[in-house]
């Protein structure tokens, strides 16, 4: 067993191997403070399936016992991975996948399992460190090590590996990975911070990453295994030569075809033209479609990069910093609470906003505990958006990841709950895709929120940046399209307002990027962001002054905490009846805040009146209009407030003599009465006579005055 440790941030990071999971190719137990993650790496020694991609699977799981809880789901087992687990798995995948050859075909599985959590430090960064360490000590060829930390900003100071609370409440939360020499990937959010501060935080992270890499180097020196070989898809030299001779000139002609589908069909026709005769040749009978695809992609990559670096001409004919045509529309759907359509070249997103009440908030359950989210951003990527046919299933990792990226971009501009007490859901439907659909989702969501009357602090736009680098030659591409992402060296997405960055994601497919490259990319991205924000403002510059007629209007009142039970009633009977009678939603919070949501303002006002009546304390000398609930021979009982009755004695019915109560009032009558006394037993004593003395028009019958005879007729 080997165990090494080092201080990172405010705690000790330790790596241990040789005690657990010894049948895996590599296993490392990582601990940071009292959070522990076990990471294993296992690879098949042979290519077992005919695949056209590198079969890497990264799984991250959080066990309930790690946080000291039993899962509160049916069966009491951990459910399928939640959003947080999927996002952590994506963070790891984005870092390590580019380090393996694309033409590798050995199936590789990484499994990271959080075994213990102190509920203080999140396990995402240490899971990434454990992944790198497990691969490095195994016999799996891996050009690591790679380190990872998160960076926060609390009270104006950068913090390495911030706590859950610091990540949530601070101005910055970015996840950074890198090698000893360069940064590999970045993902996170910022509270509208300038680009210079983002660069500074990344530089700080890289200094800590270097220490983590050195720790892994020492672990490998102590117990690392000799590396094996990966199974690679390769073409025989003579086959590649013939493919190049047949395809290169025609692939060069594809550069400049603007329409994505037209270019893809051109290349498919080319593939069919050259594959058929090659496959018919006896000596080339073992040439697979995978080999042909591999060589054609290799040629396409070479020619695309040559055109960019030598001619500053991109595959769709644009200049390096040119943004595709941007079109924006708002209010495109009836009845919805807010909608917008954003088109950038052949990438198009439809954004739709729905407003709800706190009961519509998302319940999040993870290793940290339970909490609710009032702002939700969802991203859908149907197959028709790229002209494909495939089975329709639930959201995949890509859809969850892109939705989370857009959500992070918009969070800093969302209004406080006190200002806008709504649950807010935005859905981005990708209708067409050819690069950076996640950033199109940021733009369309911003427009749809403003169309819905959500008072966001500022519009947000996003842009995808690419990179082509060979030796000392380099080109940064603004508004990257799909093929430039696939064949380029970087996928860098930046979102923000006119004043600063709100979200960032970067994946590198080479050995990393320097500070200078990131600075240039951010500067170029800012120029593009300003251009897109200008186009968005032409459609809608600021939030509408009011929400949609079809959105629920939330009215809030406060009641004494001790009176909450009075409006809920036994088994919720009273509150359910009000909701059914007035077709509203009512929510009561523990502090006595009552939220009433309805599209009918009059119905909401009636509910407020009812609630105030249920919770109002009777006041002596106040005149009420009550309803007669019962009559006795000595008076009547009148309900002056919901559930609160008082006695109206027969002597207090009128100035004159009243023989029978029914001569003046009956059950069901509404009558104005004055509360004249609350006795020591809490009983309410009412007077109709006193209300009449105050000038209130009396209800009910007036008693007949006694007939007085002349004196001479009296006996």
C-alpha positions in Angstrom: 0.0 0.0 0.0 1.2 3.5 -0.9 -0.1 6.8 0.5 1.0 10.3 -0.3 -0.4 13.7 0.8 0.0 17.4 0.2 -1.7 20.6 1.4 -4.0 22.1 -1.2 -6.1 25.1 -0.4 -7.2 24.8 3.3 -6.9 21.0 3.7 -4.8 17.9 3.0 -5.2 16.0 -0.2 -4.1 12.4 0.1 -3.7 9.6 -2.6 -3.8 6.0 -1.5 -3.5 2.8 -3.5 -3.0 -0.9 -2.9 -5.6 -1.4 -0.2 -9.0 -1.4 -2.1 -10.2 -2.6 -5.5 -7.0 -4.4 -6.4 -8.4 -6.4 -9.4 -9.0 -3.2 -11.4 -6.2 -1.9 -13.7 -5.8 1.1 -11.4 -7.5 2.1 -8.2 -6.9 5.2 -6.0 -8.6 6.3 -2.8 -8.6 10.1 -2.7 -9.3 12.1 0.4 -9.7 15.8 1.0 -10.6 16.8 4.5 -13.3 14.1 5.4 -14.5 13.6 1.8 -13.4 10.3 0.3 -13.7 9.1 -3.3 -12.7 5.8 -4.7 -11.7 5.9 -8.5 -11.1 2.8 -10.6 -9.9 2.4 -14.2 -10.4 -0.8 -16.2 -9.6 -1.3 -19.9 -10.3 -4.1 -22.3 -7.1 -5.4 -23.8 -8.6 -5.9 -27.3 -11.1 -4.1 -29.4 -14.2 -6.2 -28.9 -16.6 -4.3 -31.1 -16.6 -2.7 -34.5 -16.9 0.9 -33.4 -16.2 4.2 -35.1 -15.3 6.1 -31.8 -13.2 5.7 -28.7 -15.4 3.7 -26.3 -14.7 5.7 -23.0 -17.3 5.6 -20.3 -17.0 7.8 -17.2 -19.4 7.1 -14.3 -19.6 9.1 -11.1 -21.9 8.0 -8.2 -22.7 9.4 -4.8 -23.7 6.8 -2.2 -26.3 7.7 0.4 -24.2 6.4 3.2 -21.5 8.8 2.3 -23.6 11.6 3.7 -25.1 9.5 6.5 -28.6 9.1 5.0 -30.8 6.3 3.7 -32.2 7.1 0.2 -35.8 8.3 0.5 -37.0 6.6 -2.7 -38.9 3.4 -3.2 -36.7 0.4 -2.5 -34.3 2.6 -0.4 -31.5 2.1 -3.0 -29.7 4.9 -4.8 -31.8 6.0 -7.8 -30.3 6.6 -11.3 -27.6 9.3 -11.3 -28.9 12.8 -10.7 -28.0 16.0 -12.5 -25.1 16.7 -10.2 -23.6 13.3 -10.7 -24.0 13.5 -14.5 -22.3 16.9 -14.5 -19.3 15.7 -12.5 -18.9 12.7 -14.8 -18.9 15.1 -17.8 -16.2 17.3 -16.1 -14.0 14.2 -15.9 -14.8 13.0 -19.4 -14.1 16.5 -20.9 -10.6 16.5 -19.4 -9.3 13.0 -20.1 -11.0 12.0 -23.4 -8.9 14.4 -25.6 -5.7 12.9 -24.1 -6.4 9.5 -25.8 -6.1 8.9 -29.5 -9.5 9.3 -31.3 -8.8 6.1 -33.3 -8.3 4.0 -30.1 -10.8 1.1 -29.8 -10.1 -0.4 -26.4 -13.2 0.0 -24.2 -12.2 2.0 -21.1 -14.4 2.5 -18.0 -13.7 5.0 -15.2 -15.8 4.6 -12.1 -15.6 7.3 -9.3 -17.7 6.6 -6.2 -18.0 9.0 -3.3 -17.7 6.9 -0.1 -17.7 9.6 2.5 -18.7 13.3 2.5 -18.1 15.9 5.2 -20.8 18.0 3.4 -18.3 20.8 3.4 -16.0 20.2 0.4 -17.6 19.0 -2.8 -16.0 15.8 -4.3 -15.8 16.9 -8.0 -12.2 18.1 -8.1 -10.9 15.2 -6.0 -12.8 12.7 -8.3 -10.9 14.2 -11.2 -7.6 13.9 -9.4 -8.4 10.3 -8.5 -9.2 9.5 -12.1 -5.9 10.8 -13.3 -4.0 9.0 -10.6 -5.8 5.7 -11.3 -4.9 5.9 -15.0 -1.3 6.9 -14.3 -0.5 3.9 -12.0 -2.3 1.4 -14.3 -1.0 -0.3 -17.4 -3.4 1.9 -19.6 -1.5 4.3 -21.9 -2.3 7.7 -20.6 -0.3 10.9 -21.1 -1.0 12.3 -17.7 -0.9 13.2 -14.9 -3.7 15.8 -14.8 -4.6 17.9 -11.7 -7.8 19.7 -10.8 -9.1 22.3 -8.4 -12.0 24.6 -8.1 -11.7 28.3 -7.5 -14.1 30.6 -5.8 -14.2 34.3 -4.9 -15.5 35.2 -1.4 -15.4 38.7 0.0 -13.2 39.8 -2.9 -10.6 37.1 -2.3 -9.9 34.0 -4.4 -10.4 30.7 -2.6 -9.0 27.3 -3.7 -11.5 24.4 -3.3 -14.3 26.5 -1.8 -17.0 24.9 0.4 -20.5 24.2 -0.8 -21.7 27.5 0.8 -18.8 29.5 -0.7 -19.5 28.1 -4.1 -23.2 29.0 -3.9 -22.8 32.4 -2.3 -19.5 33.6 -3.8 -18.9 35.6 -7.0 -17.0 32.8 -8.8 -17.1 29.0 -9.1 -14.9 27.5 -11.7 -13.5 24.0 -12.1 -10.0 23.9 -13.7 -7.9 21.0 -14.9 -4.4 21.0 -16.3 -1.1 19.3 -16.7 2.2 20.6 -15.4 2.6 22.8 -18.4 -0.9 24.1 -19.4 -4.6 24.3 -18.6 -6.7 21.5 -20.1 -10.3 22.4 -19.3 -12.4 25.0 -17.5 -16.1 25.0 -16.5 -18.0 27.3 -14.1 -19.9 30.5 -13.5 -19.0 34.1 -12.5 -21.1 36.9 -11.1 -20.5 39.3 -14.1 -16.7 39.5 -13.6 -14.3 41.0 -16.0 -12.3 38.7 -18.2 -9.0 39.7 -16.5 -10.3 38.3 -13.1 -11.2 35.0 -14.8 -7.7 34.8 -16.2 -6.2 35.6 -12.8 -8.3 32.8 -11.1 -7.3 30.3 -13.8 -3.6 31.2 -13.2 -4.0 30.7 -9.5 -5.7 27.3 -10.1 -2.8 26.2 -12.3 -0.2 26.9 -9.6 -2.1 24.4 -7.3 -2.6 21.9 -10.2 1.2 21.7 -10.6 1.6 20.5 -7.0 -1.1 17.9 -7.6 0.7 16.7 -10.7 4.0 16.4 -8.8 2.2 14.3 -6.2 0.9 11.9 -8.8 4.4 11.7 -10.4 5.8 10.5 -7.1 3.0 7.9 -6.8 3.7 6.6 -10.3 7.4 6.4 -9.4 6.6 4.3 -6.4 4.0 1.9 -7.8 3.2 2.6 -11.4 2.9 -0.4 -13.8 4.5 -0.7 -17.3 2.2 0.6 -20.0 0.5 -1.6 -22.5 -0.7 -0.8 -26.1 -4.0 0.5 -27.4 -5.7 -1.0 -30.4 -5.8 1.7 -33.0 -7.7 2.0 -36.3 -5.1 2.6 -38.9 -4.9 2.2 -42.7 -2.1 0.4 -44.5 0.2 2.9 -46.2 -0.7 1.9 -49.7 -4.5 2.1 -48.9 -4.1 5.6 -47.4 -2.1 6.7 -50.5 -4.8 5.5 -52.8 -7.5 7.2 -50.7 -5.6 10.4 -50.6 -5.1 10.4 -54.4 -8.8 9.8 -54.9 -10.2 12.1 -52.3 -7.9 15.1 -51.5 -8.7 17.4 -54.4 -12.5 16.8 -54.0 -12.2 17.4 -50.2 -10.5 20.7 -50.8 -13.4 21.7 -53.0 -15.8 21.1 -50.0 -14.1 24.1 -48.2 -16.4 27.1 -48.8 -19.7 25.2 -49.0 -21.7 27.2 -46.5 -24.7 24.9 -46.1 -24.0 22.1 -43.6 -26.2 19.5 -45.1 -25.0 20.2 -48.6 -21.4 19.9 -47.5 -22.1 16.6 -45.6 -23.9 15.1 -48.7 -21.0 16.2 -50.9 -18.6 14.3 -48.6 -20.9 11.2 -48.4 -21.1 11.0 -52.2 -17.3 11.3 -52.3 -17.0 8.5 -49.8 -19.3 6.3 -51.9 -17.4 7.0 -55.1 -14.0 6.0 -53.7 -15.1 3.2 -51.4 -16.8 1.0 -53.9 -13.8 0.4 -56.3 -11.4 0.1 -53.4 -13.5 -2.5 -51.6 -13.8 -4.5 -54.9 -10.0 -4.8 -55.3 -8.9 -8.2 -54.1 -5.9 -6.9 -52.2 -8.0 -4.3 -50.4 -10.8 -6.6 -49.4 -10.1 -6.1 -45.7 -10.5 -2.3 -45.8 -13.4 -1.5 -43.5 -15.7 1.5 -43.6 -14.1 2.6 -40.3 -10.7 2.8 -42.0 -12.1 4.8 -44.9 -13.9 7.2 -42.5 -10.6 7.6 -40.5 -8.5 8.5 -43.6 -11.2 10.9 -45.0 -11.5 12.6 -41.7 -7.8 12.9 -41.4 -7.6 14.5 -44.9 -10.5 16.8 -44.1 -8.8 17.9 -40.9 -5.5 18.6 -42.6 -7.2 20.6 -45.4 -9.4 22.6 -43.1 -6.5 23.5 -40.9 -4.3 24.4 -43.9 -7.0 26.7 -45.2 -7.4 28.5 -41.9 -3.7 28.9 -41.1 -2.5 29.7 -44.6 -5.4 31.5 -46.1 -7.5 32.7 -43.1 -10.4 31.0 -44.8 -12.8 28.8 -42.9 -14.6 25.8 -44.1 -17.9 27.8 -44.6 -16.0 30.7 -46.2 -16.1 33.1 -43.3 -13.2 35.1 -41.9 -11.6 34.1 -38.6 -13.6 36.5 -36.4 -16.8 36.7 -38.4 -20.1 35.9 -36.7 -22.8 34.2 -38.7 -26.0 36.2 -39.4 -28.0 36.6 -36.3 -31.8 37.0 -36.3 -34.0 37.4 -33.2 -37.7 37.3 -32.6 -39.8 37.6 -29.4 -43.4 36.7 -28.6 -43.5 34.0 -31.2 -46.0 31.7 -29.4 -49.5 32.5 -28.1 -50.6 31.7 -24.6 -47.1 30.9 -23.3 -45.8 33.2 -20.6 -42.8 34.3 -22.8 -41.2 33.1 -26.0 -38.4 33.9 -28.4 -36.6 32.5 -31.5 -32.8 33.0 -31.9 -31.1 32.0 -35.2 -27.3 32.2 -35.8 -26.4 30.8 -39.2 -27.7 27.2 -39.2 -28.1 27.0 -35.4 -31.6 27.9 -34.2 -33.2 27.8 -30.7 -36.7 28.3 -29.6 -37.0 29.5 -26.0 -40.1 29.3 -23.9 -40.7 30.6 -20.3 -43.2 29.3 -17.8 -43.8 31.1 -14.5 -45.1 29.2 -11.4 -45.2 29.4 -7.7 -42.9 28.0 -5.1 -44.6 24.6 -5.2 -43.4 24.3 -8.8 -39.7 24.6 -7.7 -37.4 21.7 -8.4 -36.5 19.6 -5.4 -32.8 18.7 -5.5 -31.6 15.7 -3.5 -27.9 14.9 -3.4 -25.0 14.2 -1.1 -25.2 17.7 0.3 -28.9 17.2 1.4 -32.2 18.6 0.1 -32.9 22.0 -1.3 -35.1 23.6 -3.9 -34.3 25.5 -7.1 -36.6 28.3 -8.3 -34.8 28.8 -11.7 -34.6 25.9 -14.1 -33.1 25.9 -17.5 -33.8 22.8 -19.7 -32.2 22.0 -23.1 -33.7 19.6 -25.7 -31.8 18.4 -28.7 -34.3 16.4 -31.0 -32.8 14.4 -33.8 -34.4 16.5 -36.6 -32.2 19.4 -35.5 -29.3 17.7 -37.3 -31.4 15.9 -40.0 -31.2 12.5 -38.3 -33.6 9.7 -37.2 -33.0 8.1 -33.8 -35.0 6.8 -30.9 -36.6 9.4 -28.5 -35.6 8.8 -24.9 -35.0 10.9 -21.8 -32.4 13.7 -21.7 -28.9 12.5 -22.2 -25.7 13.7 -20.6 -25.1 16.2 -23.4 -28.6 17.8 -23.0 -28.2 17.9 -19.2 -24.8 19.5 -19.5 -25.8 22.1 -22.0 -28.8 23.0 -20.0 -26.7 23.4 -16.9 -24.2 25.6 -18.8 -26.9 27.9 -20.0 -28.5 28.0 -16.5 -25.2 29.0 -14.9 -24.9 31.8 -17.5 -28.2 33.3 -16.6 -28.2 32.8 -12.8 -26.3 36.0 -12.0 -28.9 38.2 -13.7 -32.0 36.5 -12.2 -34.1 38.7 -9.9 -34.2 38.0 -6.1 -37.2 36.1 -4.9 -38.4 39.1 -2.9 -38.5 41.2 -6.1 -40.1 38.4 -8.2 -41.6 35.6 -6.2 -42.0 33.1 -9.1 -40.6 29.7 -9.9 -39.1 30.2 -13.4 -38.6 27.5 -16.0 -37.0 28.1 -19.4 -36.9 25.4 -22.1 -34.6 25.7 -25.1 -35.7 23.6 -28.0 -32.9 23.2 -30.5 -34.6 23.4 -34.0 -31.4 23.4 -36.0 -27.8 22.8 -34.9 -24.5 23.6 -36.5 -22.3 24.6 -33.6 -22.7 26.2 -30.1 -26.3 25.4 -29.6 -25.7 25.8 -25.9 -24.7 29.5 -26.4 -27.8 30.0 -28.7 -29.8 28.7 -25.7 -28.3 31.4 -23.5 -29.3 34.1 -26.0 -32.8 32.8 -26.6 -33.5 32.2 -22.9 -32.4 35.8 -22.2 -34.9 37.1 -24.8 -37.7 34.8 -23.7 -37.2 35.9 -20.0 -37.5 39.6 -21.0 -40.6 38.8 -23.2 -42.1 37.1 -20.1 -41.6 40.3 -18.1 -39.0 38.7 -15.8 -36.9 41.7 -14.5 -33.5 40.2 -15.3 -30.6 42.6 -14.4 -29.2 42.6 -17.9 -29.4 40.6 -21.2 -26.9 37.7 -21.5 -25.4 36.4 -24.7 -22.9 33.6 -25.4 -20.5 32.6 -28.2 -18.5 29.5 -29.0 -14.8 29.9 -29.9 -12.4 27.5 -31.6 -8.7 27.1 -32.0 -6.4 25.7 -34.7 -2.8 25.5 -33.6 0.2 23.9 -35.3 3.7 24.8 -34.0 4.0 28.6 -33.8 1.0 29.2 -36.1 -2.3 29.7 -34.4 -5.8 30.9 -35.3 -8.7 31.6 -33.0 -12.1 31.1 -34.6 -15.2 33.1 -33.6 -18.6 31.4 -33.7 -17.3 27.9 -34.3 -19.4 25.5 -36.4 -19.8 21.8 -35.8 -17.0 20.5 -38.1 -14.6 23.1 -36.7 -15.3 21.8 -33.2 -14.8 18.2 -34.3 -11.5 18.8 -36.2 -10.2 21.8 -34.2 -8.1 22.0 -31.0 -10.4 23.8 -28.6 -14.1 24.3 -27.7 -14.3 27.5 -25.7 -17.8 28.8 -24.7 -18.1 32.2 -23.0 -21.3 33.9 -21.9 -21.9 37.2 -20.2 -23.5 40.6 -20.2 -22.0 43.8 -21.6 -20.2 44.3 -18.2 -18.6 40.8 -17.7 -18.5 37.1 -17.8 -21.3 34.9 -16.3 -20.3 31.4 -17.5 -17.4 29.7 -19.1 -16.5 26.2 -20.5 -13.4 25.2 -22.2 -12.2 21.8 -23.5 -8.8 21.4 -25.1 -7.8 18.6 -27.5 -4.1 19.4 -27.5 -1.6 19.5 -24.6 -3.2 22.6 -23.2 -3.3 26.3 -23.8 -1.3 29.2 -22.3 -2.5 32.3 -20.6 -1.8 34.3 -23.8 -4.1 32.1 -25.9 -6.9 32.3 -23.3 -6.6 36.1 -23.2 -6.8 36.4 -27.0 -9.8 34.1 -27.1 -11.6 36.0 -24.4 -11.0 39.3 -26.0 -12.2 38.0 -29.4 -15.2 36.4 -27.7 -16.1 39.7 -26.0 -16.3 41.5 -29.3 -18.6 38.8 -30.7 -20.7 39.0 -27.5 -21.2 42.7 -27.9 -22.2 42.2 -31.5 -24.9 39.6 -30.6 -26.2 41.7 -27.6 -26.7 44.5 -30.1 -28.7 42.2 -32.4 -30.8 41.0 -29.4 -31.5 44.6 -28.3 -33.1 45.3 -31.7 -35.7 42.7 -30.9 -36.2 43.5 -27.2 -33.8 45.7 -25.2 -35.2 45.3 -21.7 -37.9 43.2 -19.8 -41.5 44.0 -20.6 -43.2 46.1 -17.9 -45.7 43.4 -16.9 -46.0 39.6 -17.1 -48.3 37.8 -19.6 -52.1 37.8 -19.1 -51.8 34.0 -19.0 -49.2 33.9 -16.3 -50.3 33.5 -12.7 -50.1 36.7 -10.7 -48.7 36.2 -7.3 -50.0 38.3 -4.4 -48.4 37.9 -1.0 -49.7 38.8 2.4 -48.4 38.1 5.9 -50.3 36.6 8.7 -49.3 35.8 12.3 -47.4 32.5 12.5 -49.8 31.2 15.2 -52.8 31.7 12.8 -51.4 29.5 10.0 -53.4 26.6 11.3 -56.6 28.7 10.9 -56.2 29.0 7.1 -55.1 25.5 6.5 -57.8 23.8 8.6 -58.0 20.2 9.7 -56.4 18.0 7.1 -56.0 21.1 4.8 -59.8 21.3 4.5 -60.0 25.1 4.5 -57.1 25.9 2.2 -58.3 23.2 -0.3 -61.8 24.6 -0.3 -60.5 28.1 -1.1 -58.3 26.8 -3.9 -61.3 24.9 -5.4 -63.8 27.7 -4.9 -61.6 30.4 -6.5 -59.4 28.4 -8.8 -56.2 29.6 -7.3 -53.0 28.2 -5.8 -52.2 29.1 -2.2 -48.9 28.5 -0.5 -48.2 29.1 3.2 -44.6 29.5 4.3 -43.3 28.9 7.8 -42.7 32.6 8.5 -46.4 33.4 7.9 -46.1 34.6 4.3 -49.0 33.5 2.1 -48.7 33.5 -1.6 -51.8 33.4 -3.8 -51.3 32.7 -7.5 -54.1 33.3 -10.0 -54.7 34.6 -13.5 -57.9 36.2 -12.2 -57.1 39.3 -10.1 -60.6 39.4 -8.6 -60.3 35.8 -7.4 -57.0 36.5 -5.7 -58.5 39.5 -4.0 -61.4 37.4 -2.7 -59.0 34.9 -1.4 -57.0 37.6 0.4 -60.3 38.9 1.9 -61.1 35.4 3.2 -57.6 34.8 4.6 -57.6 38.2 6.4 -61.0 37.3 7.8 -59.7 33.9 9.0 -56.7 35.4 10.7 -58.0 38.8 11.8 -58.2 39.5 15.5 -61.6 41.0 16.5 -61.3 44.7 17.7 -63.6 46.2 20.3 -65.5 49.3 19.0 -65.1 48.1 15.4 -68.2 47.8 13.2 -68.5 44.5 11.3 -70.9 43.3 8.7 -71.7 39.8 9.9 -74.0 36.9 9.0 -76.6 35.6 11.3 -75.9 31.9 11.9 -78.5 31.0 14.5 -81.4 32.6 16.5 -82.5 32.0 20.1 -85.2 33.5 22.3 -82.6 35.8 23.9 -80.7 36.9 20.8 -78.8 35.9 17.7 -75.3 34.6 17.0 -73.6 36.6 14.2 -70.4 35.5 12.4 -68.3 38.7 12.1 -65.1 37.0 10.9 -64.7 33.6 9.4 -65.1 31.1 12.2 -65.6 33.8 14.9 -69.1 34.4 16.2 -70.5 36.8 18.8 -73.8 37.2 20.7 -76.2 39.9 19.6 -78.5 40.1 22.6 -82.2 40.8 21.9 -81.8 44.0 23.9 -79.1 45.2 21.5 -81.1 44.7 18.4 -82.8 48.1 18.2 -83.7 51.3 20.2 -87.3 50.2 20.7 -88.8 47.1 22.3 -88.2 43.9 20.5 -90.5 41.0 21.4 -89.1 38.4 19.1 -85.7 38.3 17.4 -87.3 37.1 14.2 -89.2 40.4 14.0 -85.9 42.1 13.2 -83.4 39.5 11.8 -83.4 35.9 10.7 -80.8 33.2 10.0 -78.8 34.1 6.9 -79.3 37.8 7.1 -76.3 40.1 6.9 -76.3 42.7 9.6 -74.1 45.6 10.7 -73.0 45.1 14.3 -70.5 46.8 16.7 -68.2 44.7 18.9 -68.8 46.3 22.3 -67.0 43.8 24.5 -64.7 40.8 24.6 -65.3 39.3 28.1 -62.8 37.5 30.3 -63.8 34.2 28.7 -63.0 35.6 25.2 -66.7 35.7 24.2 -67.8 38.5 21.8 -70.7 40.7 22.7 -72.3 42.6 19.8 -74.7 45.5 19.4 -76.7 46.4 16.4 -78.1 49.4 18.2 -74.6 50.8 18.8 -73.8 50.3 15.1 -76.9 52.3 14.2 -75.8 55.1 16.6 -72.6 55.3 14.6 -74.6 56.1 11.5 -74.5 52.7 10.0 -77.6 51.9 8.0 -79.4 49.1 9.8 -80.1 45.8 8.1 -83.1 43.6 8.9 -86.6 44.6 9.9 -87.3 47.6 12.1 -89.3 46.8 15.2 -92.8 48.2 15.3 -93.1 51.1 17.8 -95.5 50.5 20.7 -99.0 52.1 20.1 -99.6 54.9 22.7 -103.3 55.7 23.4 -104.6 59.2 24.3 -104.8 59.9 28.1 -108.5 60.0 28.1 -108.8 56.5 26.6 -106.3 54.9 29.0 -107.7 52.6 31.6 
